[in-house]
Structures are given as structure tokens and as C-alpha cells.
Amino acid sequence: MNSPSTPIPVTVITGFLGAGKTTLLNRILTENHGKRIAVIENEFGEVGVDHQLVIQSDEEIFELNNGCICCRVRGDLIRILGKLRQRRDKFDSVLIETTGLADPGPVAQTFFTDEEVKESFDLDGIVTVVDAKHVGLHFDDMREVREQIGFADVILLNKTDLVTPAELEKTEARIRKMNPMAKLYRTENAAIDLTKVLNVGGFDLKRALELEPDFLKAAEEEHDHDHEHDHEHEGEDHHEHEHEEEHDHHHDEDVTSVGIRAPGDLDEKKLSDWLGALLRTKGQDIFRMKGVLAVKGREMRFVFQGVHMLMDGRPDRPWGSEPRQNTLIFIGRNLDRAALNEGFRSCLAD
């Protein structure tokens, strides 16, 4: 049971139409895990139908009924969470299932922006369900699919029984290129050990980079192999068309990850100015960012993470005997790798 002072964990389930979100939701609601879960559904369209597909259980189900999750729905979400807060002794966690056409960013931002929500609820993670059989058709023409992958803490590559091992490998490689940070699991009928999707600590600053010290490797390897041409364009405003260039001809090149790992202490003011300007100018295109930084004159590691233009950061624990190393990852659309590296370097203390 939640005590009034412990924030209630919230999991956002997203994924394109037909990927298996409702199947996953039903598993979570019917499995014998002893948790009491409140469900908030976001329906696209005037008439809510999904709640009829959700197996009736003791969990409470709320619907956001005015379509695409955006500012208007964020208001709805805050109101529903406010109602839930008054009955917090009735449940242990909250699941938000978004419409298949939604960008999960605004939902995640709600947990950064509203003080009362922040006090009572804790965004735990974004789980994206991907249809292994059909995602190949949508990679190129549906921006939402790429964005949902970019935002994820956990990706379920579902319906793996419907594709060949070679197709699966190819799909997984493309997904990892977009988001090396997420934990990826292959599933059939969305069958997964629920500890892998609930309480994953995806937005826990203390765990921001603890779980996957190697997640930057994918970002760095991608850089080594096929981004040499980035440097030819330094200084040009080329990121709008970069993904149309020669190397892969995949439209999903616009959703990528950039990892930076470097020793050295950062100047606090320069860092603050750089991150502030970056979020103001590129925030819409940055889905997720995380980092552990070494700030000059500070004994503590500084950890941060952000969604779009919102960032949360604080001192974490002393560096102690660990080498003072900066680790950052950006996931988003049309990221300019050279500019991000240059911006970071400009923050290093003299």
C-alpha cells in the first residue's frame, strides 16, 4: 500500500495501432502479481472502444476521451491524476495506455511540469510495443512509430513468431540504432515477465546510467560506421536533409541517438547556458536525454535527464575513487552529432 509520502509509480504503454498494447495491458491486469493498478486510457476518436477490449477486472479504468494526447489532454490527465490522488489507498500503481497515434512526450512531460502531480506520482518508464511483422511497413511512412521507439525505456518487439529470424535481426538492428538506451525484449502475444515492464526506474535519476553502462556503445558504433559524412557539413545547417543523404536511404535516419563520453571537468555556467540554449532551440526534436556529468569544483556527480524541452537534474553521490567521466546520450529527430559534440566540448573548464 502507498503511504501518502511515497510517490505512486506510473508506467506509460505506447505503440502503433495493432502492435499488442491491449494484449500487454490485459496481461498486466489479469496476472496474479498482487498489485492493484489504476488504468488511464487515451482514445483516439469520439467514441471510446478500447475499454471494451480490456478484460474487466478490479482495476479502475479512466478514459481520456478527446483524442490525440496534446496540451488539452494533458489537462485531462492532470485532472484524472488529481482524482486518483484522493483515493491513493485504493491502488499501488498507474498504467497509462496511449493511442497508437500519440507521441508519448507530452504525457511524460506532465510528470515534470505539474507540481501536485510531481509530488504524488513518479514516472517510472515508457514501454513501447512494436509489431515485428508490420513495423517495417511503418518505419518509413509513420513518424509516430519512430518517435515511440525514440522515447522508450523498454521495447517489446512483439509478434516475433510471425517473422523469420533474419527479418527479426534486421528490425532489431534498426530499432537499436534509433534507441540504444532502451531495454529490448522479443515477445509473442506480449508475454513478458512483468518485472521487466513495471518498476524499471527509467526516469529515476539515481539509476539513469547505472543499469546499462554500455548503452553508449551502440550510439558510438553507429557513429563510427556511417556518420563520417557528418563532419563534412560542420557549420552548415544541414540537419533537415541529412537523413536523405547517401548512406542508407531509410527515412528513419531522422530518429537517431548521439552518445558522448569524455573525461574532464565542465564549467557550470557554460554547461547551464549550453543545455538551456539547446533545449530552447532543439527541444522539440530531442525526445530523451540523459547524462552523468563532472562539474568543476563539485565533489558530487551531477545527473540529469530530459524529455523535449524539460530537464530534471541534481547532484547524485560523490565521485569518490571513480574517474570523473562525462557520459551523455541524446535520442531524437535530426540530431546534429558534430554540433552536439562541439557544444559539449565548449563547456569543458579551462
C-alpha positions as CSV (number, residue, x, y, z in Angstrom):
1,M,0.0,0.0,0.0
2,N,1.2,3.5,-0.8
3,S,1.9,5.8,2.2
4,P,0.9,9.4,1.5
5,S,4.5,10.4,1.2
6,T,5.6,7.8,-1.3
7,P,5.0,8.8,-4.9
8,I,2.9,6.3,-6.9
9,P,4.8,4.7,-9.9
10,V,3.3,5.4,-13.3
11,T,4.0,3.3,-16.5
12,V,3.2,4.6,-19.9
13,I,2.4,2.0,-22.6
14,T,2.6,3.1,-26.1
15,G,3.0,1.5,-29.6
16,F,1.5,1.8,-33.0
17,L,-2.1,0.5,-33.8
18,G,-2.3,-3.2,-33.6
19,A,1.2,-3.7,-32.0
20,G,-0.2,-5.5,-29.0
21,K,-0.7,-2.8,-26.4
22,T,-4.1,-4.0,-25.3
23,T,-2.8,-7.6,-25.1
24,L,0.0,-6.4,-22.8
25,L,-2.4,-4.4,-20.7
26,N,-4.7,-7.4,-20.3
27,R,-1.7,-9.5,-19.2
28,I,-0.8,-6.9,-16.6
29,L,-4.3,-6.7,-15.3
30,T,-5.0,-10.4,-15.1
31,E,-1.7,-11.8,-14.0
32,N,-1.5,-12.8,-10.4
33,H,1.0,-10.2,-9.2
34,G,-0.9,-8.9,-6.2
35,K,-0.6,-5.3,-7.4
36,R,-3.7,-3.0,-7.6
37,I,-3.5,-1.0,-10.8
38,A,-5.4,2.1,-12.0
39,V,-5.6,2.3,-15.8
40,I,-5.9,5.5,-17.8
41,E,-6.7,5.1,-21.4
42,N,-6.3,7.6,-24.2
43,E,-8.7,7.0,-27.0
44,F,-8.3,8.5,-30.5
45,G,-11.7,9.5,-31.6
46,E,-15.0,10.5,-30.2
47,V,-16.2,7.0,-29.1
48,G,-14.0,5.0,-26.8
49,V,-13.9,1.4,-27.8
50,D,-10.7,0.1,-26.2
51,H,-12.2,-0.2,-22.8
52,Q,-14.4,-2.9,-24.2
53,L,-11.4,-4.9,-25.1
54,V,-9.8,-4.6,-21.7
55,I,-10.7,-7.6,-19.6
56,Q,-12.9,-6.5,-16.8
57,S,-11.0,-6.6,-13.5
58,D,-11.0,-4.9,-10.2
59,E,-8.7,-2.2,-11.5
60,E,-10.2,1.2,-12.2
61,I,-10.2,2.4,-15.7
62,F,-10.4,6.1,-16.7
63,E,-10.6,7.4,-20.3
64,L,-9.1,10.4,-21.8
65,N,-11.7,10.9,-24.5
66,N,-10.7,13.8,-26.6
67,G,-8.3,12.2,-29.0
68,C,-4.7,12.9,-29.6
69,I,-2.6,13.5,-26.4
70,C,-1.6,17.1,-26.5
71,C,-2.0,20.1,-24.2
72,R,-5.7,19.6,-24.0
73,V,-5.3,16.0,-23.0
74,R,-2.5,16.9,-20.6
75,G,-5.1,19.0,-18.7
76,D,-7.4,15.9,-18.7
77,L,-4.6,13.8,-17.4
78,I,-3.8,16.2,-14.6
79,R,-7.5,16.2,-13.6
80,I,-7.7,12.4,-13.6
81,L,-4.5,12.0,-11.6
82,G,-5.9,14.6,-9.2
83,K,-9.0,12.3,-8.7
84,L,-6.7,9.3,-8.3
85,R,-4.6,11.1,-5.7
86,Q,-7.7,11.4,-3.4
87,R,-8.1,7.7,-3.5
88,R,-4.4,6.7,-3.4
89,D,-5.1,4.0,-0.8
90,K,-7.0,2.0,-3.4
91,F,-4.1,1.2,-5.8
92,D,-0.4,0.7,-6.0
93,S,0.5,1.9,-9.4
94,V,-0.9,3.6,-12.5
95,L,-0.8,2.5,-16.2
96,I,-1.4,5.0,-19.0
97,E,-2.2,3.4,-22.3
98,T,-1.8,6.0,-25.1
99,T,-3.4,5.9,-28.5
100,G,-1.4,4.3,-31.3
101,L,-1.0,7.7,-32.9
102,A,0.4,9.5,-29.9
103,D,3.8,10.9,-29.2
104,P,4.3,9.9,-25.6
105,G,6.4,13.1,-24.9
106,P,3.6,15.3,-23.6
107,V,2.4,12.6,-21.3
108,A,5.9,12.2,-19.8
109,Q,6.2,16.0,-19.6
110,T,3.2,16.1,-17.3
111,F,5.2,14.4,-14.6
112,F,7.9,17.1,-14.9
113,T,5.7,20.2,-15.0
114,D,2.8,19.9,-12.6
115,E,3.8,20.3,-9.0
116,E,1.0,18.3,-7.5
117,V,1.4,15.5,-10.0
118,K,5.2,15.5,-9.3
119,E,4.6,15.3,-5.6
120,S,2.2,12.3,-5.7
121,F,3.3,10.4,-8.8
122,D,6.6,9.1,-10.2
123,L,7.0,8.4,-13.9
124,D,8.7,5.0,-13.9
125,G,9.1,4.2,-17.6
126,I,7.8,4.3,-21.1
127,V,7.1,0.9,-22.6
128,T,6.8,0.7,-26.4
129,V,5.2,-2.3,-28.1
130,V,6.5,-2.8,-31.6
131,D,4.9,-5.2,-34.2
132,A,7.8,-7.2,-35.6
133,K,5.8,-8.3,-38.6
134,H,4.4,-4.9,-39.7
135,V,6.8,-2.3,-38.3
136,G,8.9,-2.5,-41.5
137,L,5.9,-1.1,-43.4
138,H,5.6,1.8,-41.0
139,F,9.2,2.7,-40.3
140,D,9.4,4.9,-43.4
141,D,6.0,6.5,-43.5
142,M,4.8,6.8,-40.0
143,R,6.7,9.3,-37.9
144,E,4.8,8.2,-34.7
145,V,6.3,4.8,-34.9
146,R,9.9,6.2,-34.9
147,E,9.1,8.6,-32.1
148,Q,7.5,6.0,-29.9
149,I,10.7,3.9,-30.3
150,G,12.9,7.0,-29.5
151,F,11.0,7.7,-26.2
152,A,11.1,4.2,-24.9
153,D,12.8,2.8,-21.8
154,V,11.6,-0.7,-22.6
155,I,10.8,-2.0,-26.1
156,L,8.8,-5.2,-26.6
157,L,9.5,-6.5,-30.1
158,N,6.2,-8.4,-30.3
159,K,4.7,-11.0,-32.7
160,T,8.2,-12.5,-33.2
161,D,6.6,-15.8,-34.2
162,L,5.3,-14.2,-37.4
163,V,8.7,-13.3,-38.9
164,T,11.9,-15.1,-39.9
165,P,15.0,-14.9,-37.7
166,A,16.7,-12.8,-40.4
167,E,13.8,-10.3,-40.5
168,L,13.9,-10.1,-36.8
169,E,17.6,-9.4,-36.7
170,K,17.2,-6.6,-39.3
171,T,14.3,-5.0,-37.4
172,E,16.1,-5.2,-34.1
173,A,19.2,-3.6,-35.6
174,R,17.2,-0.6,-36.9
175,I,15.5,-0.2,-33.5
176,R,18.8,-0.3,-31.6
177,K,20.2,2.4,-33.9
178,M,17.3,4.7,-33.1
179,N,17.4,4.0,-29.4
180,P,20.4,2.1,-27.9
181,M,19.3,3.1,-24.4
182,A,16.1,1.1,-24.1
183,K,16.0,-2.5,-22.9
184,L,14.7,-4.6,-25.8
185,Y,12.8,-7.9,-25.3
186,R,11.4,-10.2,-28.0
187,T,7.9,-11.4,-27.3
188,E,5.0,-13.4,-28.6
189,N,1.5,-12.3,-27.7
190,A,3.1,-9.6,-25.4
191,A,4.1,-12.3,-23.0
192,I,6.8,-10.9,-20.7
193,D,7.8,-11.1,-17.0
194,L,6.1,-8.1,-15.6
195,T,9.2,-7.1,-13.6
196,K,10.7,-6.2,-16.9
197,V,8.0,-3.6,-17.7
198,L,6.9,-2.3,-14.2
199,N,9.2,-0.6,-11.8
200,V,12.0,-0.3,-14.3
201,G,13.4,3.0,-13.0
202,G,13.6,4.5,-16.4
203,F,13.1,8.1,-15.0
204,D,15.0,7.5,-11.8
205,L,17.9,9.9,-11.8
206,K,19.9,7.8,-9.5
207,R,19.6,4.9,-11.9
208,A,19.8,7.0,-15.0
209,L,23.0,5.4,-16.3
210,E,23.7,2.7,-13.7
211,L,21.8,-0.1,-15.3
212,E,23.4,-0.1,-18.8
213,P,26.9,1.3,-18.6
214,D,27.4,0.0,-22.2
215,F,24.4,1.6,-23.8
216,L,26.5,4.2,-25.4
217,K,28.3,1.6,-27.4
218,A,25.5,1.3,-30.0
219,A,25.4,5.1,-30.4
220,E,29.2,5.2,-30.8
221,E,29.4,2.3,-33.2
222,E,26.7,3.8,-35.4
223,H,28.8,7.0,-35.5
224,D,32.0,5.1,-36.4
225,H,30.3,3.2,-39.3
226,D,28.1,5.6,-41.1
227,H,28.3,9.1,-39.9
228,E,31.7,10.1,-41.3
229,H,29.9,12.4,-43.7
230,D,28.5,14.5,-40.8
231,H,31.8,16.2,-40.4
232,E,31.9,17.4,-44.0
233,H,29.0,19.6,-43.2
234,E,30.1,21.1,-39.9
235,G,28.9,24.7,-39.6
236,E,26.1,24.1,-42.2
237,D,22.5,23.9,-41.2
238,H,22.2,20.6,-42.8
239,H,20.2,18.5,-40.3
240,E,16.9,19.0,-42.2
241,H,18.1,16.9,-45.1
242,E,20.8,14.9,-43.6
243,H,18.7,11.7,-43.4
244,E,18.1,11.9,-47.2
245,E,21.8,11.6,-48.0
246,E,23.7,8.7,-49.4
247,H,24.2,6.1,-46.8
248,D,21.0,4.2,-46.0
249,H,18.0,5.7,-47.8
250,H,15.9,4.9,-44.7
251,H,13.6,7.6,-43.7
252,D,14.1,6.6,-40.1
253,E,17.6,8.0,-40.2
254,D,15.9,11.1,-38.8
255,V,15.5,9.4,-35.4
256,T,18.9,8.6,-34.1
257,S,21.0,8.6,-31.0
258,V,24.1,10.5,-30.2
259,G,26.4,9.4,-27.4
260,I,29.2,11.4,-25.8
261,R,31.7,10.0,-23.4
262,A,34.6,12.2,-22.3
263,P,36.9,12.9,-19.3
264,G,37.3,16.4,-18.0
265,D,35.5,18.8,-15.7
266,L,32.8,21.1,-17.0
267,D,32.3,24.8,-16.3
268,E,28.9,25.0,-14.5
269,K,27.8,28.3,-16.1
270,K,28.8,27.2,-19.7
271,L,27.1,23.9,-19.2
272,S,23.9,25.6,-18.0
273,D,23.9,28.1,-20.9
274,W,24.6,25.4,-23.5
275,L,21.9,23.0,-22.2
276,G,19.4,25.9,-21.9
277,A,20.0,27.1,-25.4
278,L,19.9,23.5,-26.8
279,L,16.5,22.9,-25.2
280,R,15.1,26.2,-26.4
281,T,16.2,25.7,-30.0
282,K,16.1,21.9,-30.5
283,G,13.9,20.8,-27.6
284,Q,11.1,19.7,-29.8
285,D,13.4,17.3,-31.6
286,I,15.1,15.9,-28.5
287,F,12.9,13.1,-27.3
288,R,15.1,11.9,-24.4
289,M,18.4,12.9,-23.0
290,K,20.3,11.5,-20.0
291,G,23.7,12.2,-18.5
292,V,26.1,11.9,-15.6
293,L,28.5,14.9,-15.6
294,A,31.6,16.0,-13.7
295,V,31.3,19.7,-12.8
296,K,34.4,21.6,-11.8
297,G,34.6,22.3,-8.0
298,R,31.8,19.8,-7.2
299,E,32.5,16.6,-5.4
300,M,29.2,15.1,-6.4
301,R,28.2,13.6,-9.8
302,F,25.6,15.7,-11.5
303,V,22.8,13.5,-13.1
304,F,20.1,14.8,-15.4
305,Q,17.5,13.7,-17.8
306,G,15.0,15.4,-20.0
307,V,12.0,15.0,-22.3
308,H,11.7,17.5,-25.1
309,M,12.3,21.0,-23.5
310,L,12.1,19.9,-19.9
311,M,15.0,18.8,-17.9
312,D,15.4,17.5,-14.3
313,G,18.9,17.4,-12.8
314,R,20.6,17.2,-9.4
315,P,23.7,16.2,-7.5
316,D,23.8,12.5,-7.0
317,R,26.7,11.0,-5.0
318,P,30.4,11.7,-4.6
319,W,32.7,10.6,-7.4
320,G,35.0,9.0,-4.7
321,S,37.7,7.0,-6.3
322,E,35.8,6.7,-9.7
323,P,37.4,8.6,-12.6
324,R,35.5,11.8,-13.3
325,Q,33.9,11.0,-16.6
326,N,31.1,12.7,-18.5
327,T,28.5,10.4,-20.1
328,L,25.6,11.8,-22.2
329,I,23.1,10.4,-24.6
330,F,20.6,12.2,-26.8
331,I,17.8,10.5,-28.7
332,G,15.7,12.4,-31.1
333,R,15.0,13.6,-34.6
334,N,17.6,15.2,-37.0
335,L,20.2,15.4,-34.3
336,D,23.4,17.1,-35.4
337,R,26.2,15.0,-34.0
338,A,29.0,17.3,-34.8
339,A,27.2,20.3,-33.2
340,L,26.4,18.4,-30.1
341,N,30.0,17.3,-29.7
342,E,31.2,20.8,-30.3
343,G,28.7,22.3,-27.8
344,F,29.7,19.8,-25.2
345,R,33.5,20.5,-25.7
346,S,32.8,24.2,-25.4
347,C,31.6,23.6,-21.8
348,L,34.9,22.0,-20.6
349,A,36.5,24.1,-17.9
350,D,39.8,25.8,-18.9
